[in-house]
Amino acid sequence: MKDFRLFIAAGAFLLLIGWFLPGVPFAKRTEQVTSTPEFTRLLPGELFIREHLTNEDLTLKTNLQASPTKDENVAQGDETLSESLGLWMMYAVEKGDHALFAQNVDVLQAHYYQDGWIAWKAGGEKNATVSTNALVDDLRIAEALYLAAEKWGDEKYTQLANEIGQSVKEHQAQGGLLIDFYDRKHQLSSDHLTLSYLNASAIHMMKEHQQVSEELDQQVRTFLDKLPTRQGFFPFSYQLAKKEYVYQQEVNLIDQLYIAYHRAQAGIASPELWSFLKAEFVQHGLLYGRYDAVTKQPVVAYESPAVYGLAILTASELGDHSFAMDLYERMIRQQIRRPEHAFYGGYLDMSRMDTHSFDNLLPLLAERRLFNDGTLQ
């Protein structure tokens, strides 16, 4: 295994690269060449996920270590998230790995999927059934399916994405916008929209496939474009009934960056937030996970691999390749890069020897993107 890992680590830098159009709304990203043998294209993070974060049923673990909890609103250990599935599917598309993508379509249908509606978590020892979905994950999975259908010419992917679009339109389109979740058991919908959930690129693809109206597509993009800021930060959510934005005292950069990323995909810049991130990075050489919304001072001491991964994806969309490379170099300092290590490729909290799937999938997706856009070679 040690020699195999050494070979993979060396081979990872022989990747072929693709191209994309920075700054163009909803630019297509499906032109990567994929003829290189599979084993030469494994990145360390992918190897870690395959070896340590994959359950026997091919779902992804939420955590490396089992952490039992009585809170059904928290996923732990072997329980698996639709969030993880969607990111893994997006990675398979970005990598050009049809076998991995097809495998995860099977996982989707076996563990999460019901007539276009997707459970937000599944599996685990209790195999508890949840009755709610998560808009952000449904949209990401639909986006991956549409991209895969175009890339590999498989209409069953389009059909699945269309079914998700129909479910979103039926249960989660309200007042020209979308809401967070739909509870199938109680037939109830939420009354607010978490702004980081609003994936305009996925909605645009649904419109192109006649699953949502052109009006909804335009309203979503306009809503993202017109988002206000306070002290340079975006609001956290929007209350549809009151037509009010909700700001938080502490801002999580994941939430802020998802908004910036979705705006960038739609060709919309976020200059205030982006200037803050770059100034913070220049001053400290890093980004913290959370900041005070007023003072803009960090309120935690930790760095998040997922923050760097999402910032890299946003930088790539904006064509800010120099900053993307700076972020990447800081990000991989948190990764185990020694091939002889048992957890080679993982982003671990060494004090607990644990990690979350999110903190491995987003960095992996970002690293693959950097190879595809030519920033890494």
Residue frames relative to the residue before (quaternion, step in Angstrom):
aa qw qx qy qz dx dy dz
M 1.0000 0.0000 0.0000 0.0000 0.00 0.00 0.00
K 0.6155 0.5530 -0.3511 0.4383 3.57 1.04 -0.75
D 0.6751 0.4787 -0.3059 0.4706 3.59 0.87 -0.91
F 0.6267 0.5481 -0.3329 0.4427 3.57 1.05 -0.79
R 0.6629 0.4977 -0.3032 0.4700 3.56 1.00 -0.87
L 0.6207 0.5341 -0.3424 0.4607 3.59 1.01 -0.74
F 0.6534 0.5165 -0.3096 0.4587 3.54 1.01 -0.85
I 0.6554 0.5102 -0.3077 0.4642 3.55 0.98 -0.88
A 0.6463 0.5338 -0.3288 0.4350 3.57 0.93 -0.92
A 0.6718 0.4745 -0.2985 0.4842 3.57 1.00 -0.79
G 0.6921 0.5115 -0.2827 0.4236 3.54 0.93 -0.92
A 0.5488 0.6482 -0.3943 0.3511 3.56 1.16 -0.53
F 0.6966 0.4782 -0.2735 0.4597 3.58 1.14 -0.60
L 0.5819 0.5588 -0.3835 0.4495 3.58 1.28 0.26
L 0.3013 0.8005 -0.4760 0.2044 3.57 1.28 0.36
L 0.4003 -0.6414 0.5908 0.2818 3.49 -1.29 0.51
I 0.2743 -0.7784 0.5415 0.1599 3.57 -1.06 0.63
G 0.3347 -0.7186 0.5763 0.1984 3.50 -1.26 0.55
W 0.3507 -0.7088 0.5489 0.2708 3.54 -1.16 -0.52
F 0.0593 -0.7781 0.6234 0.0490 3.56 -1.29 0.30
L 0.4528 -0.6825 0.5175 0.2478 3.51 -1.33 0.30
P 0.2314 -0.8016 0.5315 0.1462 3.62 -0.15 1.20
G 0.8278 0.2797 -0.1955 0.4453 3.50 -1.15 0.72
V 0.5990 0.5426 -0.3740 0.4549 3.60 1.25 0.00
P 0.4960 -0.6752 0.4412 0.3216 3.63 -0.72 0.96
F 0.8668 -0.0185 -0.0178 0.4980 3.54 -0.93 1.02
A 0.1291 0.8164 -0.5475 0.1305 3.59 0.98 0.90
K 0.4471 -0.6961 0.4959 0.2639 3.57 -1.01 0.81
R 0.1510 -0.8121 0.5627 0.0324 3.55 -1.04 0.86
T 0.4733 0.7275 -0.3874 0.3109 3.59 1.05 0.61
E 0.5166 0.7005 -0.3814 0.3115 3.60 1.18 0.32
Q 0.3779 0.7450 -0.4942 0.2407 3.63 1.16 0.22
V 0.3971 -0.6742 0.5674 0.2566 3.57 -1.15 0.70
T 0.1293 -0.8411 0.5249 0.0169 3.58 -0.86 0.93
S 0.3670 0.7715 -0.4615 0.2391 3.61 1.07 0.60
T 0.4950 0.6615 -0.4359 0.3571 3.61 1.24 -0.22
P 0.5556 -0.6085 0.4310 0.3678 3.64 -0.93 0.77
E 0.6402 -0.6018 0.3300 0.3449 3.53 -1.00 0.94
F 0.7065 0.4946 -0.2997 0.4079 3.59 0.78 -0.97
T 0.6370 0.5237 -0.3513 0.4433 3.61 1.11 -0.39
R 0.7090 0.4748 -0.2586 0.4528 3.60 1.19 -0.31
L 0.4447 0.6770 -0.4721 0.3479 3.60 1.20 0.21
L 0.2408 -0.7269 0.6254 0.1505 3.54 -0.98 0.90
P 0.6600 -0.5232 0.3454 0.4140 3.62 -1.13 0.51
G 0.6529 0.5273 -0.3208 0.4390 3.57 0.96 -0.82
E 0.6340 0.5199 -0.3308 0.4673 3.57 1.05 -0.71
L 0.6314 0.5290 -0.3296 0.4613 3.57 0.98 -0.81
F 0.6440 0.5184 -0.3213 0.4619 3.60 0.96 -0.85
I 0.6675 0.4985 -0.3083 0.4591 3.58 0.88 -0.90
R 0.6580 0.5076 -0.3114 0.4608 3.57 0.93 -0.86
E 0.7400 0.4407 -0.2330 0.4515 3.59 0.90 -0.92
H 0.8422 0.2544 -0.0689 0.4703 3.58 0.88 -0.93
L 0.7636 0.3497 -0.2041 0.5030 3.61 1.11 -0.43
T 0.5952 0.5638 -0.3635 0.4424 3.59 1.23 0.25
N 0.3521 -0.7310 0.5515 0.1935 3.55 -0.80 1.07
E 0.6818 -0.4937 0.3469 0.4136 3.56 -1.28 0.29
D 0.6956 0.4480 -0.2760 0.4891 3.59 1.11 -0.59
L 0.5478 -0.6668 0.3411 0.3728 3.57 1.38 0.31
T 0.4445 0.6079 -0.4996 0.4281 3.57 1.21 0.39
L 0.4547 -0.6788 0.5032 0.2814 3.58 -1.24 0.33
K 0.4718 -0.6540 0.5161 0.2886 3.55 -1.01 0.85
T 0.4703 -0.6435 0.5177 0.3110 3.54 -1.20 0.53
N 0.7915 0.0784 -0.0231 0.6057 3.58 1.01 -0.85
L 0.5690 -0.5746 0.4600 0.3666 3.53 -1.23 0.46
Q 0.7626 0.2957 -0.1580 0.5532 3.57 0.96 -0.90
A 0.4874 -0.6392 0.5064 0.3121 3.55 -1.10 0.72
S 0.0152 0.7932 -0.6066 0.0504 3.57 -0.82 1.02
P 0.2081 -0.8228 0.5146 0.1222 3.59 0.22 1.24
T 0.0332 0.7831 -0.6196 0.0414 3.54 -1.08 0.79
K 0.4189 -0.6998 0.5209 0.2522 3.56 -1.14 0.64
D 0.5642 0.6001 -0.3766 0.4240 3.56 1.29 -0.21
E 0.2948 -0.7901 0.5148 0.1546 3.58 -0.38 1.22
N 0.6177 0.5418 -0.3494 0.4503 3.59 1.26 -0.17
V 0.6680 0.4195 -0.2867 0.5437 3.56 1.33 0.14
A 0.2459 -0.7512 0.5936 0.1514 3.58 -0.91 0.89
Q 0.0139 -0.8065 0.5897 -0.0407 3.58 -0.95 0.89
G 0.8613 0.2001 -0.1070 0.4546 3.52 -1.35 0.36
D 0.8529 -0.1129 0.1116 0.4973 3.55 -0.84 -1.08
E 0.4623 0.6446 -0.4746 0.3815 3.58 1.21 -0.10
T 0.2389 -0.8020 0.5412 0.0825 3.54 -1.05 0.78
L 0.3187 -0.7796 0.5253 0.1214 3.55 -1.01 0.92
S 0.5055 -0.6085 0.5075 0.3415 3.56 -1.12 0.62
E 0.5352 0.6092 -0.3902 0.4361 3.59 1.21 -0.45
S 0.6814 0.4825 -0.2802 0.4738 3.56 0.87 -1.00
L 0.6394 0.5338 -0.3248 0.4480 3.57 0.95 -0.89
G 0.6794 0.5024 -0.3014 0.4418 3.58 0.86 -0.93
L 0.6599 0.4956 -0.3066 0.4742 3.58 0.97 -0.82
W 0.6370 0.5213 -0.3171 0.4710 3.58 1.03 -0.79
M 0.6475 0.5024 -0.3095 0.4822 3.59 1.04 -0.76
M 0.6411 0.5077 -0.3253 0.4747 3.59 0.99 -0.78
Y 0.6267 0.5247 -0.3358 0.4681 3.58 1.05 -0.74
A 0.6431 0.5291 -0.3311 0.4437 3.59 0.92 -0.85
V 0.6406 0.4993 -0.3211 0.4871 3.59 1.05 -0.76
E 0.6649 0.5105 -0.3049 0.4521 3.58 0.85 -0.98
K 0.6855 0.4749 -0.2688 0.4820 3.56 1.03 -0.80
G 0.3760 -0.7148 0.5011 0.3109 3.57 1.08 -0.67
D 0.4415 0.6953 -0.4351 0.3636 3.56 1.19 0.63
H 0.2190 -0.8213 0.5157 0.1077 3.56 0.04 1.32
A 0.6321 0.5445 -0.3415 0.4328 3.59 0.98 -0.79
L 0.6596 0.4926 -0.3067 0.4778 3.59 0.95 -0.87
F 0.6533 0.5099 -0.3260 0.4549 3.57 0.94 -0.81
A 0.6687 0.5020 -0.3087 0.4534 3.59 0.82 -0.95
Q 0.6074 0.5563 -0.3430 0.4517 3.57 1.05 -0.77
N 0.7322 0.4350 -0.2422 0.4647 3.56 0.91 -0.90
V 0.5324 0.5553 -0.4178 0.4833 3.59 1.22 -0.20
D 0.6272 0.5184 -0.3250 0.4819 3.58 1.06 -0.77
V 0.6362 0.5208 -0.3191 0.4714 3.58 1.01 -0.84
L 0.6162 0.5553 -0.3317 0.4493 3.58 0.98 -0.88
Q 0.7359 0.4382 -0.2441 0.4547 3.55 0.73 -1.06
A 0.6802 0.5092 -0.2929 0.4384 3.57 1.06 -0.69
H 0.8317 0.2853 -0.0924 0.4673 3.58 0.94 -0.85
Y 0.8067 0.3216 -0.1369 0.4764 3.61 1.06 -0.60
Y 0.7431 0.5371 -0.1948 0.3484 3.50 0.94 -1.07
Q 0.0926 0.7671 -0.6309 0.0701 3.55 -1.03 0.90
D 0.8307 -0.2523 0.1329 0.4781 3.56 -0.28 1.30
G 0.7866 -0.3242 0.1612 0.5001 3.57 0.84 0.95
W 0.6460 0.4713 -0.2971 0.5218 3.55 1.30 -0.30
I 0.1639 -0.8098 0.5616 0.0430 3.60 -0.94 0.92
A 0.4078 -0.7063 0.5252 0.2429 3.58 -0.74 1.07
W 0.4708 -0.7092 0.4461 0.2764 3.58 -0.92 0.85
K 0.7900 0.0265 -0.0654 0.6090 3.60 1.21 -0.28
A 0.0511 -0.7835 0.6192 0.0099 3.56 -1.27 0.43
G 0.7493 0.4582 -0.2818 0.3863 3.53 -1.39 -0.03
G 0.4939 0.6421 -0.5044 0.2989 3.54 -1.29 -0.43
E 0.7130 -0.4571 0.3143 0.4288 3.55 -1.28 0.22
K 0.7149 0.4305 -0.2535 0.4892 3.60 0.94 -0.84
N 0.1872 -0.8091 0.5243 0.1883 3.56 1.25 -0.51
A 0.1094 0.8454 -0.5114 0.1091 3.52 1.05 0.90
T 0.3417 -0.7307 0.5585 0.1933 3.54 -1.01 0.86
V 0.1535 -0.7746 0.6072 0.0882 3.57 -0.82 0.99
S 0.3285 -0.7751 0.5155 0.1599 3.54 -1.11 0.66
T 0.6669 0.4645 -0.3082 0.4945 3.60 1.26 0.18
N 0.3076 -0.7198 0.5917 0.1928 3.52 -1.28 0.48
A 0.3057 -0.7082 0.5866 0.2468 3.56 -1.30 -0.25
L 0.4879 -0.7109 0.4234 0.2781 3.56 -0.49 1.21
V 0.6663 0.5302 -0.3226 0.4133 3.58 0.80 -0.97
D 0.6839 0.4800 -0.2906 0.4662 3.58 0.99 -0.80
D 0.6244 0.5377 -0.3341 0.4575 3.57 1.03 -0.81
L 0.6761 0.4903 -0.2975 0.4627 3.57 0.91 -0.91
R 0.6435 0.5175 -0.3277 0.4590 3.60 0.99 -0.78
I 0.6605 0.4956 -0.3102 0.4712 3.59 0.94 -0.85
A 0.6394 0.5096 -0.3259 0.4745 3.60 0.98 -0.78
E 0.6280 0.5310 -0.3304 0.4631 3.59 0.98 -0.82
A 0.6600 0.5026 -0.3062 0.4670 3.58 0.91 -0.91
L 0.6551 0.5162 -0.3128 0.4545 3.60 0.96 -0.83
Y 0.6529 0.4989 -0.3211 0.4708 3.60 0.93 -0.81
L 0.6562 0.5039 -0.3136 0.4661 3.58 0.94 -0.88
A 0.6601 0.5075 -0.3059 0.4616 3.57 0.98 -0.84
A 0.6295 0.5378 -0.3361 0.4490 3.58 0.99 -0.78
E 0.6719 0.4753 -0.2919 0.4873 3.56 1.00 -0.81
K 0.6774 0.5176 -0.2939 0.4323 3.56 0.97 -0.85
W 0.8239 0.2302 -0.0824 0.5113 3.55 0.86 -1.00
G 0.4657 -0.7338 0.4142 0.2705 3.58 1.25 0.16
D 0.4700 0.6667 -0.4446 0.3701 3.57 1.09 0.68
E 0.3217 -0.8018 0.4769 0.1622 3.56 -0.33 1.25
K 0.5515 0.6003 -0.4233 0.3953 3.60 1.13 -0.35
Y 0.6002 0.5442 -0.3625 0.4606 3.60 1.16 -0.52
T 0.6287 0.5222 -0.3292 0.4729 3.57 1.04 -0.78
Q 0.6502 0.5294 -0.3188 0.4419 3.57 0.95 -0.88
L 0.6503 0.5051 -0.3147 0.4722 3.59 0.96 -0.85
A 0.6577 0.5053 -0.3092 0.4653 3.58 0.92 -0.90
N 0.6408 0.5241 -0.3226 0.4589 3.58 1.02 -0.79
E 0.6357 0.5213 -0.3308 0.4632 3.58 1.02 -0.75
I 0.6228 0.5134 -0.3349 0.4861 3.58 1.06 -0.72
G 0.6400 0.5343 -0.3166 0.4524 3.56 0.98 -0.84
Q 0.6475 0.5154 -0.3135 0.4656 3.57 1.00 -0.83
S 0.6520 0.5108 -0.3111 0.4659 3.58 0.99 -0.84
V 0.6416 0.5159 -0.3184 0.4700 3.57 0.97 -0.85
K 0.6699 0.4982 -0.3037 0.4591 3.58 0.88 -0.92
E 0.6975 0.4934 -0.2798 0.4379 3.59 0.91 -0.91
H 0.8262 0.2947 -0.1079 0.4678 3.55 0.84 -1.00
Q 0.8192 0.2967 -0.1109 0.4780 3.60 1.08 -0.62
A 0.5533 0.5582 -0.4143 0.4590 3.58 1.24 0.24
Q 0.1479 0.7864 -0.5804 0.1512 3.56 -0.57 1.20
G 0.8739 0.0442 -0.0302 0.4832 3.55 -0.98 0.85
G 0.6957 -0.4756 0.2759 0.4622 3.56 1.05 0.73
L 0.7059 0.3551 -0.2585 0.5557 3.57 1.29 0.18
L 0.4629 -0.6408 0.5248 0.3158 3.56 -1.28 -0.38
I 0.2587 -0.7543 0.5795 0.1684 3.56 -1.21 0.44
D 0.7360 -0.5285 0.2433 0.3461 3.53 -1.26 0.64
F 0.8345 -0.0792 0.1120 0.5336 3.60 0.74 -0.95
Y 0.2120 -0.7235 0.6362 0.1640 3.49 -1.42 0.23
D 0.2613 -0.7554 0.5875 0.1265 3.56 -0.88 1.03
R 0.3228 -0.7843 0.5011 0.1723 3.58 -0.35 1.26
K 0.6481 0.5487 -0.3246 0.4167 3.56 0.96 -0.86
H 0.7968 0.2796 -0.1269 0.5204 3.55 0.85 -1.00
Q 0.3444 -0.7723 0.4647 0.2627 3.56 1.36 -0.03
L 0.4571 0.6558 -0.4505 0.3976 3.51 0.91 1.07
S 0.2117 -0.7592 0.6029 0.1236 3.54 -1.17 0.65
S 0.5438 -0.5949 0.4685 0.3617 3.55 -1.18 0.47
D 0.4070 -0.7225 0.5091 0.2305 3.57 -1.26 0.32
H 0.7323 0.3631 -0.2288 0.5288 3.57 1.23 0.27
L 0.3145 -0.7172 0.5917 0.1913 3.53 -1.36 0.26
T 0.2797 -0.7081 0.6250 0.1722 3.56 -0.80 1.03
L 0.4464 -0.7662 0.3899 0.2482 3.57 -0.41 1.24
S 0.6113 0.5519 -0.3544 0.4428 3.58 1.13 -0.53
Y 0.5970 0.5848 -0.3504 0.4229 3.60 1.26 -0.28
L 0.6235 0.6191 -0.3261 0.3488 3.57 1.15 -0.61
N 0.0436 -0.8199 0.5679 -0.0578 3.53 0.06 1.39
A 0.2158 -0.8250 0.5123 0.1016 3.56 0.03 1.32
S 0.5870 0.5838 -0.3703 0.4213 3.59 1.11 -0.60
A 0.6675 0.4903 -0.2982 0.4745 3.59 0.94 -0.88
I 0.6397 0.5188 -0.3231 0.4661 3.58 0.98 -0.84
H 0.6349 0.5294 -0.3265 0.4583 3.57 1.00 -0.79
M 0.6458 0.5042 -0.3203 0.4756 3.59 0.99 -0.77
M 0.6290 0.5239 -0.3317 0.4688 3.57 1.03 -0.75
K 0.6331 0.5182 -0.3291 0.4714 3.57 1.04 -0.75
E 0.6566 0.5189 -0.3140 0.4483 3.59 0.94 -0.86
H 0.7212 0.3808 -0.2287 0.5315 3.59 1.20 -0.51
Q 0.5150 -0.7028 0.3747 0.3169 3.58 1.29 0.56
Q 0.4387 0.6893 -0.4696 0.3345 3.60 1.02 0.75
V 0.7527 0.1251 -0.1205 0.6351 3.58 1.21 -0.42
S 0.6048 -0.6009 0.3901 0.3478 3.54 -1.19 0.51
E 0.6042 -0.5364 0.4474 0.3836 3.52 -1.30 0.40
E 0.6040 0.5683 -0.3472 0.4378 3.56 1.12 -0.68
L 0.6623 0.4872 -0.3113 0.4766 3.61 0.91 -0.87
D 0.6265 0.5444 -0.3321 0.4481 3.57 0.96 -0.87
Q 0.7014 0.4615 -0.2708 0.4709 3.59 0.86 -0.96
Q 0.6526 0.5188 -0.3242 0.4470 3.58 0.98 -0.79
V 0.6280 0.5274 -0.3350 0.4640 3.58 1.03 -0.74
R 0.6778 0.4821 -0.2997 0.4673 3.57 0.87 -0.90
T 0.6551 0.5057 -0.3134 0.4657 3.58 0.96 -0.84
F 0.6231 0.5418 -0.3323 0.4559 3.57 1.02 -0.81
L 0.6610 0.4929 -0.3025 0.4781 3.59 0.94 -0.88
D 0.6621 0.5298 -0.3009 0.4364 3.55 0.96 -0.92
K 0.7551 0.4033 -0.1954 0.4785 3.56 1.03 -0.83
L 0.3318 0.7642 -0.5054 0.2248 3.61 1.18 0.16
P 0.3649 -0.7188 0.5417 0.2383 3.60 -0.88 0.86
T 0.2183 -0.7345 0.6154 0.1846 3.53 -1.34 0.12
R 0.1532 -0.7428 0.6418 0.1133 3.51 -1.31 0.42
Q 0.8138 -0.0332 -0.0478 0.5782 3.57 -0.56 1.16
G 0.7039 -0.4822 0.2552 0.4548 3.58 1.13 0.66
F 0.6549 0.4899 -0.3138 0.4824 3.60 1.28 -0.05
F 0.4836 -0.6535 0.5044 0.2909 3.54 -1.17 0.66
P 0.5651 -0.5540 0.4609 0.4016 3.60 -1.20 0.34
F 0.5413 -0.6208 0.4615 0.3295 3.55 -1.30 0.34
S 0.8175 -0.0387 0.0799 0.5690 3.59 0.89 -0.91
Y 0.2942 -0.7292 0.5914 0.1788 3.52 -1.38 0.11
Q 0.2712 -0.7533 0.5814 0.1446 3.56 -0.82 1.07
L 0.3681 -0.7837 0.4540 0.2103 3.56 -0.35 1.25
A 0.6726 0.5112 -0.3159 0.4319 3.60 0.86 -0.92
K 0.7472 0.3815 -0.2045 0.5043 3.57 0.94 -0.90
K 0.2707 -0.7738 0.5100 0.2605 3.57 1.28 -0.40
E 0.4681 0.6624 -0.4310 0.3955 3.52 0.97 1.01
Y 0.3692 -0.6911 0.5767 0.2311 3.52 -1.16 0.72
V 0.2275 -0.7572 0.5994 0.1250 3.55 -1.12 0.73
Y 0.1435 -0.7814 0.6047 0.0571 3.55 -0.77 1.09
Q 0.2937 -0.7496 0.5644 0.1823 3.57 -1.18 0.52
Q 0.5673 -0.6122 0.4346 0.3385 3.54 -1.16 0.63
E 0.7467 0.2056 -0.1354 0.6179 3.53 1.16 -0.66
V 0.2135 -0.7817 0.5721 0.1269 3.58 -0.86 0.91
N 0.2948 -0.7181 0.6094 0.1614 3.50 -1.04 0.93
L 0.4440 -0.7243 0.4529 0.2703 3.59 -0.63 1.06
I 0.5433 0.5938 -0.4140 0.4253 3.60 1.13 -0.43
D 0.6681 0.4935 -0.2993 0.4696 3.58 0.88 -0.93
Q 0.6678 0.5048 -0.2989 0.4581 3.57 0.90 -0.94
L 0.7036 0.4790 -0.2728 0.4485 3.56 0.89 -0.92
Y 0.6020 0.5324 -0.3772 0.4602 3.59 1.02 -0.58
I 0.6313 0.5121 -0.3379 0.4744 3.59 0.98 -0.75
A 0.6714 0.4942 -0.2956 0.4664 3.57 0.89 -0.93
Y 0.6463 0.5248 -0.3165 0.4546 3.59 1.02 -0.80
H 0.6838 0.4721 -0.2921 0.4735 3.57 0.86 -0.91
R 0.6147 0.5161 -0.3438 0.4874 3.58 1.10 -0.62
A 0.6548 0.5161 -0.3179 0.4515 3.59 0.91 -0.87
Q 0.6198 0.5367 -0.3428 0.4585 3.60 1.03 -0.73
A 0.7079 0.4301 -0.2404 0.5060 3.56 1.14 -0.67
G 0.5699 -0.6263 0.3659 0.3862 3.58 1.28 0.18
I 0.5493 0.6035 -0.3835 0.4325 3.57 1.27 0.43
A 0.3103 -0.7564 0.5481 0.1765 3.59 -0.70 1.05
S 0.2121 -0.7424 0.6200 0.1395 3.57 -1.32 0.37
P 0.0954 -0.8848 0.4504 0.0724 3.58 0.67 1.12
E 0.6450 0.5262 -0.3494 0.4302 3.62 0.93 -0.73
L 0.6875 0.4641 -0.2817 0.4823 3.56 0.82 -0.96
W 0.6700 0.5145 -0.3082 0.4375 3.57 0.89 -0.91
S 0.6385 0.5160 -0.3240 0.4702 3.58 1.02 -0.76
F 0.6308 0.5266 -0.3294 0.4651 3.58 1.02 -0.79
L 0.6711 0.5048 -0.3081 0.4470 3.59 0.84 -0.95
K 0.6857 0.4794 -0.2960 0.4608 3.58 0.90 -0.87
A 0.6409 0.5087 -0.3242 0.4747 3.58 1.02 -0.77
E 0.6386 0.5231 -0.3194 0.4653 3.58 0.98 -0.82
F 0.6737 0.4933 -0.2966 0.4634 3.56 0.94 -0.86
V 0.6388 0.5147 -0.3283 0.4682 3.58 0.99 -0.78
Q 0.6936 0.4929 -0.2824 0.4430 3.58 0.91 -0.90
H 0.8241 0.2517 -0.0918 0.4991 3.57 0.82 -1.00
G 0.4151 -0.7151 0.4693 0.3100 3.58 1.19 -0.36
L 0.7634 0.2295 -0.1440 0.5863 3.58 1.28 0.28
L 0.3077 -0.6933 0.6070 0.2370 3.53 -1.40 0.07
Y 0.3209 -0.7255 0.5738 0.2036 3.56 -0.99 0.85
G 0.6287 -0.5876 0.3685 0.3518 3.55 -1.23 0.37
R 0.8102 0.0936 -0.0122 0.5784 3.59 1.04 -0.78
Y 0.1177 -0.7889 0.6018 0.0393 3.55 -1.17 0.70
D 0.5231 -0.5819 0.5137 0.3520 3.53 -1.26 0.49
A 0.4802 -0.7187 0.4286 0.2630 3.55 -0.78 1.05
V 0.7121 0.4328 -0.2532 0.4915 3.59 1.16 -0.52
T 0.7669 0.3637 -0.1993 0.4897 3.58 0.71 -1.06
K 0.2891 -0.7808 0.4860 0.2657 3.57 1.26 -0.54
Q 0.4525 0.6544 -0.4660 0.3871 3.54 1.19 0.56
P 0.5441 -0.6160 0.4394 0.3624 3.60 -1.04 0.65
V 0.2191 -0.7777 0.5770 0.1196 3.55 -1.07 0.77
V 0.7079 0.3004 -0.2504 0.5881 3.58 1.30 0.21
A 0.4422 -0.7007 0.4962 0.2594 3.55 -1.22 0.41
Y 0.6261 0.5859 -0.3377 0.3882 3.58 1.21 -0.25
E 0.3125 -0.6699 0.6344 0.2263 3.49 -1.41 0.36
S 0.2606 -0.7706 0.5655 0.1357 3.55 -1.14 0.61
P 0.4335 -0.6855 0.5124 0.2821 3.62 -0.74 0.96
A 0.6321 0.5390 -0.3381 0.4423 3.58 1.05 -0.72
V 0.6009 0.5451 -0.3582 0.4621 3.61 1.06 -0.69
Y 0.6726 0.4805 -0.3035 0.4739 3.59 0.86 -0.90
G 0.6449 0.5307 -0.3295 0.4403 3.58 0.94 -0.85
L 0.6946 0.4642 -0.2741 0.4764 3.55 0.90 -0.92
A 0.6221 0.5233 -0.3402 0.4726 3.59 1.07 -0.67
I 0.6322 0.5235 -0.3278 0.4678 3.59 1.05 -0.73
L 0.6451 0.5135 -0.3214 0.4657 3.59 0.93 -0.87
T 0.6567 0.5000 -0.3073 0.4737 3.58 1.00 -0.82
A 0.6425 0.5183 -0.3196 0.4653 3.57 0.96 -0.86
S 0.6313 0.5307 -0.3284 0.4603 3.57 1.01 -0.77
E 0.6528 0.5067 -0.3120 0.4688 3.58 0.94 -0.87
L 0.7087 0.4532 -0.2513 0.4787 3.58 1.04 -0.80
G 0.4502 -0.6940 0.4454 0.3424 3.58 1.25 -0.25
D 0.4574 0.6705 -0.4490 0.3737 3.58 1.24 0.44
H 0.0480 -0.8786 0.4750 0.0131 3.55 0.63 1.19
S 0.6108 0.5566 -0.3578 0.4349 3.59 1.05 -0.64
F 0.6728 0.4703 -0.2912 0.4913 3.57 0.93 -0.90
A 0.6019 0.5605 -0.3533 0.4457 3.58 1.04 -0.75
M 0.6737 0.4908 -0.2972 0.4657 3.58 0.95 -0.84
D 0.6200 0.5286 -0.3400 0.4697 3.60 1.02 -0.74
L 0.6575 0.5066 -0.2997 0.4703 3.56 0.96 -0.90
Y 0.6427 0.5368 -0.3180 0.4445 3.56 0.97 -0.85
E 0.6680 0.5034 -0.3071 0.4539 3.57 0.90 -0.91
R 0.6530 0.4791 -0.3207 0.4912 3.58 1.09 -0.64
M 0.6329 0.5671 -0.3289 0.4120 3.57 0.98 -0.85
I 0.7378 0.4436 -0.2617 0.4364 3.58 0.73 -1.01
R 0.4824 0.6296 -0.4548 0.4051 3.59 1.25 0.01
Q 0.6742 0.4741 -0.2878 0.4877 3.57 1.23 -0.41
Q 0.6169 0.5596 -0.3332 0.4419 3.56 1.29 -0.16
I 0.4417 -0.6494 0.5422 0.2987 3.58 -1.12 0.64
R 0.0750 -0.8499 0.5211 -0.0209 3.57 -0.30 1.29
R 0.5439 0.6066 -0.4147 0.4052 3.59 1.24 0.04
P 0.4189 -0.7523 0.4423 0.2508 3.62 -0.44 1.15
E 0.6504 0.5281 -0.3326 0.4330 3.60 1.11 -0.51
H 0.5460 0.6293 -0.4025 0.3794 3.61 1.22 -0.29
A 0.5786 -0.6196 0.4103 0.3361 3.57 -1.03 0.81
F 0.7685 0.2987 -0.1604 0.5427 3.59 1.11 -0.69
Y 0.0762 0.8319 -0.5384 0.1104 3.55 1.06 0.82
G 0.8053 0.2808 -0.2321 0.4677 3.54 -0.95 1.00
G 0.6345 0.5663 -0.3278 0.4114 3.58 1.22 -0.30
Y 0.3242 -0.6789 0.6186 0.2266 3.53 -1.33 0.43
L 0.0464 0.8530 -0.5108 0.0962 3.55 0.10 1.33
D 0.3760 -0.6121 0.6369 0.2798 3.48 -1.33 0.52
M 0.2930 -0.8160 0.4716 0.1613 3.56 -0.13 1.30
S 0.5872 0.5788 -0.3837 0.4159 3.61 1.14 -0.43
R 0.7748 0.2808 -0.1501 0.5462 3.57 1.16 -0.64
M 0.2944 -0.7635 0.5019 0.2802 3.56 1.32 -0.26
D 0.5433 0.5856 -0.4027 0.4470 3.53 0.94 0.96
T 0.0135 -0.7773 0.6287 0.0207 3.53 -1.30 0.32
H 0.3851 -0.6908 0.5670 0.2304 3.53 -1.32 0.44
S 0.5995 -0.5894 0.3979 0.3672 3.59 -1.01 0.76
F 0.6097 0.5828 -0.3370 0.4184 3.58 1.03 -0.84
D 0.7061 0.4695 -0.2571 0.4635 3.58 0.99 -0.88
N 0.6753 0.4253 -0.3023 0.5213 3.57 1.27 0.13
L 0.6725 0.5157 -0.3007 0.4375 3.57 0.99 -0.79
L 0.6797 0.4824 -0.3097 0.4576 3.61 0.86 -0.86
P 0.6519 0.4852 -0.3382 0.4746 3.66 0.90 -0.72
L 0.6396 0.5239 -0.3289 0.4564 3.59 1.02 -0.77
L 0.6531 0.5028 -0.3107 0.4735 3.57 0.92 -0.88
A 0.6558 0.5107 -0.3097 0.4618 3.58 0.98 -0.84
E 0.6488 0.5147 -0.3255 0.4563 3.58 0.94 -0.83
R 0.6469 0.5033 -0.3230 0.4732 3.58 0.95 -0.82
R 0.6281 0.5365 -0.3404 0.4492 3.59 0.97 -0.79
L 0.6514 0.5245 -0.3249 0.4416 3.60 0.96 -0.82
F 0.6236 0.4997 -0.3417 0.4946 3.59 1.08 -0.61
N 0.6952 0.4959 -0.2884 0.4332 3.58 0.86 -0.92
D 0.7358 0.3839 -0.2623 0.4924 3.60 1.01 -0.62
G 0.5927 -0.6358 0.3311 0.3672 3.56 1.31 0.21
T 0.4445 0.6883 -0.4661 0.3338 3.61 1.22 0.07
L 0.7395 0.2214 -0.1409 0.6199 3.57 1.13 -0.74
Q 0.0454 -0.8008 0.5971 0.0148 3.56 -1.04 0.76
